[in-house]
Amino acid sequence: MNTKLKMAIVGAGIWGENHAKIYNAHPFCEVVAVCDEKPGRAASMAKKMGIPRSYENYEDMFRESGCDAAAIVTPDFAHAKAAIAAANQKKHILVEKPLATTREDVFAMVEAFEKNHVRVMVDLHNRWSPAFNVAHQSVEKGELGNLYSGYMRLNDAKWVATDMLPWAAQSSILWFLGSHSLDTLRWFFNDDVARVYSVSREGLLKGLGVDTVDTYLTTLEFKKGGIAQMENGWITPNANPCVNDIKFNILGDKGMISLDVSNHNLIQKYTDEKVTVPDVVVQHSIFDVPKGFAFESIRSFVDCILSGGEFKVSVEDAANASLTILAIMESAETGMPVEVRY
């Protein structure tokens, strides 16, 4: 491998631009190409971000750009084909969460990764959240004893579904935020989910022209006996000062930890029109350098590729999270508990 890790990006949206900023800010990484199937979109991002090459076909990009690794930053339902194509060209891969949204895609991707001996990480970045990471350290030290139960709420404001994501109707809040919730709970319990029971409600977003479920409430039963509840919705009022509403609790036989990380109370901004809470935790910049834990996970991928270190999120972690979400959706549709099939 060359001195700098050469990255190619599939997807020239907002998050694709964030990837480019992070790679170009890394002393041992650079973006060599970007691709987007929409005509002119990749060329526009390349010009804006100083990326030397742009493409409308990722197969051509993987073949011609000289990249060492690829970031798949497409809508969640479009991950599989691009990731498999990258694997077949022997490129290491960072996939935005979730790994995939169908059972068939999950297994096809894992097969391609293994067959081509490429390194793959899925960007389930909540593991890099300072509050969650410190809480997890306490669990690892045994300070809470044996874990009994957990709860995680991770909701979004309505404008995420109505205005930010043009493809929200083709997705679900379970893929967009539930994947983070589920990965966090699996990480804390250090266990796979055996059975799920979920209920959902819809109508509000459909009334706003977005054909997707509003909210899910899910009970998780882990294989080793732990239980947890998970709440995911994207109908929080738009006036909420933070885009995310995040609460977390983990209970063991020796102690408990509670987190409220949606309101950090570090900074508030007031005008005659509104109150806002600027993000200084998840994604922001300091002297034009991208900072925040949502960016640290991406930097970690680069560091691990360069050092040969182990990824903090394994492909098995991400695959099992996707398979569990599929079971949650089935449970919500049938009104019955569902065993998770791995």
C-alpha positions in Angstrom: 0.0 0.0 0.0 1.2 3.5 -0.8 2.1 6.0 1.9 -1.4 7.4 1.9 -4.5 5.3 1.9 -6.4 6.2 -1.3 -10.1 6.3 -0.7 -13.0 6.3 -3.3 -16.5 7.4 -2.3 -19.7 6.0 -3.6 -22.4 8.6 -3.0 -22.0 12.3 -3.4 -24.6 13.5 -0.9 -24.2 15.4 2.4 -22.6 12.4 4.2 -20.4 11.7 1.2 -19.0 15.2 1.5 -18.4 14.6 5.2 -16.4 11.4 4.3 -14.3 13.4 1.9 -13.6 16.1 4.5 -12.5 13.5 7.1 -10.2 11.6 4.7 -8.6 14.7 3.4 -8.0 15.9 6.9 -6.2 12.7 7.8 -2.4 12.9 7.5 -2.2 9.5 5.9 -5.3 9.4 3.7 -6.6 11.1 0.5 -9.7 10.9 -1.7 -8.9 9.9 -5.2 -12.4 9.6 -6.7 -16.1 10.0 -6.1 -19.0 8.4 -7.9 -22.7 9.1 -8.0 -25.2 7.7 -10.5 -27.0 11.0 -10.8 -25.5 12.9 -13.8 -23.2 15.7 -12.7 -23.5 15.1 -9.0 -20.1 13.5 -8.5 -18.4 16.0 -10.8 -19.9 18.9 -8.7 -18.7 17.3 -5.5 -15.3 16.6 -6.9 -14.9 20.3 -8.0 -16.1 21.5 -4.6 -13.9 19.1 -2.5 -10.8 19.1 -4.7 -11.2 15.4 -5.7 -9.2 14.5 -8.8 -11.7 12.1 -10.5 -15.4 11.7 -10.7 -17.6 8.9 -12.1 -21.2 7.9 -12.7 -20.3 4.2 -12.6 -18.7 2.7 -9.5 -17.4 -0.4 -11.4 -15.3 2.0 -13.6 -14.2 3.9 -10.5 -13.0 0.8 -8.7 -11.2 -0.4 -11.8 -9.5 2.9 -12.9 -9.0 5.2 -9.9 -6.2 3.4 -8.2 -8.1 3.4 -4.9 -7.2 1.1 -2.0 -10.5 1.3 -0.2 -14.1 2.4 -0.9 -16.7 4.1 1.3 -20.2 3.1 0.4 -22.3 6.2 1.3 -25.5 5.5 -0.6 -29.1 5.3 0.8 -29.3 2.2 3.0 -31.2 0.0 0.5 -28.5 0.5 -2.1 -25.4 -0.7 -0.2 -25.2 -4.3 -1.4 -24.4 -4.0 -5.1 -21.7 -1.3 -4.6 -20.1 -3.1 -1.7 -20.0 -6.4 -3.5 -18.5 -4.7 -6.6 -15.8 -3.2 -4.4 -15.1 -6.5 -2.8 -14.8 -8.2 -6.2 -12.1 -5.5 -7.1 -10.3 -6.4 -3.9 -11.0 -3.0 -2.2 -11.3 -2.7 1.5 -14.7 -1.3 2.4 -16.4 1.1 4.9 -20.2 0.7 4.6 -22.5 3.3 6.1 -25.0 1.8 8.4 -26.9 -0.5 8.1 -25.0 -3.3 6.3 -28.0 -4.2 4.2 -31.8 -4.1 4.4 -32.7 -7.6 3.1 -31.6 -11.1 4.3 -30.4 -12.0 0.8 -28.2 -8.9 0.6 -26.7 -9.5 4.0 -25.5 -13.0 3.1 -24.4 -12.1 -0.4 -22.3 -9.3 1.0 -20.7 -11.4 3.7 -19.9 -14.1 1.1 -18.3 -11.6 -1.2 -16.2 -10.1 1.6 -14.9 -13.5 2.7 -14.3 -14.8 -0.8 -12.2 -11.8 -1.7 -10.4 -11.5 1.7 -11.1 -7.8 2.0 -11.4 -5.9 5.3 -14.9 -4.4 6.0 -16.3 -2.2 8.7 -19.9 -0.8 9.0 -20.2 2.7 10.4 -22.2 2.1 13.5 -20.7 5.1 15.1 -22.5 5.2 18.5 -19.6 3.1 19.9 -17.5 6.2 19.6 -19.9 8.5 21.5 -18.0 9.7 24.6 -20.9 9.1 27.0 -21.8 5.6 25.7 -18.1 4.6 25.5 -17.4 5.6 29.1 -20.6 3.8 30.2 -19.4 0.7 28.3 -16.0 0.9 30.1 -17.9 0.5 33.4 -19.7 -2.5 32.1 -16.4 -4.1 30.9 -14.9 -3.5 34.4 -17.8 -5.3 36.0 -18.9 -2.3 37.9 -22.6 -3.0 37.2 -22.3 -6.7 37.7 -24.4 -9.0 35.5 -26.6 -7.0 33.1 -30.3 -7.5 33.5 -32.1 -4.9 31.5 -31.6 -1.9 29.2 -33.6 0.8 27.5 -32.6 3.0 24.5 -34.6 5.8 22.9 -33.2 7.3 19.7 -35.7 9.5 17.8 -35.4 12.1 15.1 -37.3 15.3 14.4 -39.9 15.1 11.6 -37.8 17.3 9.2 -35.3 14.4 8.8 -37.9 12.3 7.1 -39.8 15.1 5.3 -37.0 17.4 4.2 -33.5 15.9 4.7 -33.9 12.4 3.2 -35.5 12.3 -0.2 -35.5 8.5 0.1 -37.2 8.2 3.5 -40.2 6.5 2.1 -37.9 3.7 0.7 -36.4 3.2 4.2 -37.5 3.0 7.8 -36.5 4.7 11.1 -35.3 1.2 12.1 -32.7 1.3 9.4 -31.8 4.9 9.8 -31.6 5.1 13.7 -32.7 1.7 14.9 -29.5 0.2 13.6 -27.5 2.4 16.0 -29.9 1.6 18.9 -29.6 -2.1 18.3 -25.9 -2.1 17.9 -25.5 -0.2 21.1 -27.6 -2.6 23.1 -25.9 -5.7 21.5 -22.5 -4.1 22.4 -23.4 -3.5 26.0 -25.0 -6.9 26.5 -22.2 -8.6 24.5 -24.8 -10.9 23.1 -27.1 -11.6 20.2 -30.9 -11.1 20.3 -32.9 -14.4 20.4 -36.4 -13.0 20.1 -38.2 -9.7 19.4 -41.6 -8.3 19.9 -42.5 -5.0 18.3 -45.4 -2.7 17.8 -45.6 0.3 15.4 -47.7 3.2 14.6 -48.1 5.2 11.4 -50.1 7.9 9.8 -48.5 11.2 10.7 -45.7 11.1 8.2 -48.0 9.6 5.5 -50.2 12.6 6.0 -47.1 14.7 5.2 -46.5 12.8 2.0 -43.8 10.4 3.3 -45.0 6.7 3.1 -43.2 5.2 6.1 -43.9 4.0 9.6 -43.8 6.8 12.3 -42.5 4.9 15.3 -41.6 1.5 16.7 -41.5 0.2 20.3 -39.6 -3.0 20.5 -38.7 -5.6 23.3 -35.5 -7.5 22.8 -34.7 -10.9 24.5 -31.0 -11.7 24.4 -29.7 -15.2 24.3 -28.0 -15.0 27.7 -31.2 -13.7 29.4 -30.9 -10.0 29.2 -33.9 -7.9 28.2 -34.1 -4.5 26.7 -36.6 -2.0 25.2 -35.9 0.1 22.1 -37.8 3.1 20.9 -37.3 4.6 17.4 -39.4 7.2 15.7 -38.9 10.2 13.4 -41.9 12.3 14.5 -40.3 14.4 17.3 -41.6 18.0 16.8 -39.4 20.1 14.5 -39.1 22.8 17.3 -37.1 20.4 19.4 -33.7 22.1 20.0 -31.8 18.9 19.0 -32.5 16.8 16.0 -32.1 13.6 18.1 -33.9 12.6 21.3 -31.6 10.1 23.0 -32.1 8.4 26.4 -30.3 5.3 27.6 -30.4 3.1 30.8 -28.5 -0.1 31.6 -29.2 -2.0 34.8 -27.1 -4.7 36.4 -27.3 -6.6 39.7 -24.6 -4.3 41.1 -25.4 -0.9 39.6 -27.0 1.2 36.9 -26.1 3.9 34.4 -28.4 6.4 32.9 -27.6 8.7 30.0 -29.4 11.7 28.5 -27.2 12.7 25.5 -29.7 14.7 23.5 -29.3 17.8 25.7 -25.7 18.4 26.5 -26.3 21.9 28.0 -22.8 23.0 26.9 -24.1 25.7 24.6 -27.4 27.3 23.7 -28.1 29.9 21.1 -31.0 32.3 21.4 -32.5 34.6 18.8 -35.9 36.4 18.5 -37.1 33.4 16.3 -35.9 30.3 18.1 -33.6 28.5 20.5 -31.0 26.1 19.2 -28.4 23.8 20.7 -25.4 23.7 18.4 -23.9 20.3 18.0 -20.5 20.1 19.7 -20.6 16.3 20.3 -21.8 14.3 17.2 -20.5 16.3 14.2 -18.9 19.7 14.0 -15.6 21.3 13.1 -12.8 23.1 14.9 -10.6 25.4 12.8 -12.2 23.8 9.7 -11.2 20.3 10.9 -14.1 17.8 11.2 -14.7 16.7 14.8 -17.2 14.7 16.7 -17.8 11.0 17.4 -19.7 10.4 14.2 -16.5 11.4 12.4 -14.2 9.5 14.7 -15.6 6.2 13.6 -14.7 7.0 10.0 -11.2 8.0 11.0 -10.9 4.8 13.0 -11.5 2.8 9.8 -8.6 4.5 8.1 -6.4 4.0 11.2 -7.2 0.3 11.4 -6.6 -0.3 7.7 -3.2 1.4 8.0 -2.2 -0.3 11.2 -3.8 -3.7 10.6 -5.7 -3.2 13.9 -9.0 -4.9 14.6 -12.2 -2.9 13.7 -14.3 -1.8 16.6 -17.4 -3.1 14.7 -17.2 -6.5 13.1 -19.0 -7.6 10.0 -20.8 -10.2 12.2 -22.0 -7.4 14.5 -23.4 -5.5 11.6 -24.9 -8.5 9.8 -26.6 -9.7 13.0 -28.0 -6.2 13.6 -29.6 -6.2 10.1 -31.1 -9.6 10.6 -32.5 -8.6 14.0 -34.1 -5.5 12.5 -35.7 -7.6 9.8 -37.2 -9.7 12.6 -38.4 -6.5 14.4 -40.2 -5.4 11.2 -41.8 -8.8 10.8 -43.0 -8.7 14.4 -44.5 -5.3 14.0 -46.4 -6.4 10.8 -47.7 -9.7 12.3 -48.3 -8.5 15.9 -46.4 -11.6 17.1 -43.0 -12.3 18.8 -40.4 -13.4 16.2 -37.3 -15.5 16.7 -34.3 -14.0 15.1 -32.8 -16.2 12.3 -29.0 -15.8 11.9 
